């Protein structure tokens, strides 16, 4: 087995990315503090051909040196939009016929392994603040809540890790 060089990976260009058929998912960040986490989310969105990233509230926006450090250029390929309030983003998504899901620990949450999206339905997935999670007002406006099963003592994951887990799971189920 030989490790592949970058030029052997067959990566598409930014222009080819923009023209490609996207995974019908929008990632919504609800007041995410860490610019490194924001950059990581852009990179994950690029990896799975995600439609867009919505940055809400205090979530930092490109161009930003700290975001770029972890995004590694993904802010050029991924469409993004900033909203003053996450609730404004949800209202726009619902008008465009998206189902909106919050990733959170909540009573009656659907475990991620049991969540089965429709292949024809556009969805938005909301990830919350590193300390407070998704705001209750945002959860109240969501179609439903999805929880990532966790077995250890901490019952929390870094947001960038959570985005990676959820996007991989959705990509497998949708594609």
Secondary structure as UniProt FT lines:
FT   HELIX           6..8
FT   HELIX           14..19
FT   STRAND          23..30
FT   HELIX           35..47
FT   TURN            48..49
FT   STRAND          50..56
FT   TURN            57..58
FT   HELIX           65..71
FT   TURN            72..73
FT   HELIX           74..77
FT   STRAND          79..83
FT   HELIX           86..95
FT   TURN            96..97
FT   STRAND          99..103
FT   TURN            107..108
FT   STRAND          110..111
FT   HELIX           112..114
FT   TURN            119..120
FT   STRAND          123..129
FT   TURN            130..132
FT   HELIX           136..141
FT   STRAND          144..147
FT   HELIX           159..174
//
